[in-house]
Amino acid sequence: MSFSDCDPKDNNAVLVTYRCQVNTTRLEMHVRTIEGHYGTLQLYITSKIQPRCSMLRRHIIKPLSLHQRSTISIDPNKY
């Protein structure tokens, strides 16, 4: 895993590059977001077979600033 400096004008918070081992077919990542901030998680997925090609997957990270504590209990039989 390598961390790179981000260009401030691109509005990036972090840039991480992870290169999998040869026989890796699955990767699990945990990402912690900052309350009230949004962004886009971009993943480049490269195929294992020839010809090698790459696919870009974008996942929108939505801001989570609308959470409020509630004292009302939820009736599980209602839904």
C-alpha positions as a printed Julia matrix, in Angstrom:
79×3 Matrix{Float64}:
   0.0     0.0     0.0
   1.33    3.42   -0.86
   0.02    6.82    0.14
   0.55    9.74   -2.23
   0.33   13.48   -1.76
  -2.89   14.91   -3.16
  -3.23   17.99   -5.3
  -5.3    20.52   -3.22
  -7.04   21.91   -6.3
  -8.48   18.42   -7.04
 -10.29   18.43   -3.67
  -8.94   14.98   -2.73
  -8.57   13.96    0.89
  -6.42   10.88    0.36
  -4.89    8.93   -2.5
  -3.99    5.31   -1.8
  -2.65    2.72   -4.22
  -2.87   -0.96   -3.33
  -1.35   -3.64   -5.53
  -2.65   -7.15   -4.86
  -0.53  -10.28   -4.88
  -0.61  -12.5    -7.97
  -3.4   -14.89   -6.94
  -5.65  -12.39   -5.14
  -9.24  -12.44   -6.39
 -10.95  -10.57   -3.56
 -10.07   -7.47   -1.54
 -11.95   -6.11    1.46
 -11.48   -2.52    2.58
 -12.93   -0.53    5.45
 -13.29    3.22    4.97
 -14.22    5.65    7.71
 -15.97    8.82    6.59
 -16.05   12.21    8.27
 -19.47   13.36    9.48
 -20.95   15.94    7.1
 -18.4    15.44    4.31
 -19.15   13.81    0.98
 -17.04   12.55   -1.86
 -16.44    9.84   -4.41
 -14.6     6.57   -3.94
 -13.0     5.53   -7.23
 -11.74    2.0    -7.79
  -9.82    0.78  -10.83
 -10.31   -2.96  -11.25
  -7.95   -4.82  -13.59
  -8.74   -8.21  -15.08
  -6.58  -11.24  -14.45
  -6.86  -12.64  -17.99
  -5.33  -11.42  -21.23
  -5.85   -8.92  -22.79
  -5.66   -6.89  -19.62
  -8.24   -4.17  -19.33
  -9.35   -1.96  -16.5
 -12.79   -0.95  -15.23
 -13.53    2.17  -13.2
 -16.11    1.84  -10.4
 -17.34    5.02   -8.68
 -19.19    4.97   -5.37
 -20.75    8.17   -4.02
 -20.09    8.79   -0.32
 -23.05   10.76    1.03
 -22.76   13.24    3.93
 -24.04   11.88    7.22
 -24.75   15.12    9.05
 -28.5    14.63    9.4
 -28.37   12.06   12.2
 -30.27   12.9    15.37
 -30.72   11.0    18.6
 -34.25    9.71   19.08
 -35.92    8.67   22.32
 -38.92    7.13   20.56
 -38.85    3.34   20.49
 -39.67    1.63   17.2
 -42.34   -1.06   17.15
 -40.84   -4.02   15.21
 -44.34   -5.39   14.43
 -45.32   -2.18   12.64
 -43.06   -2.78    9.65
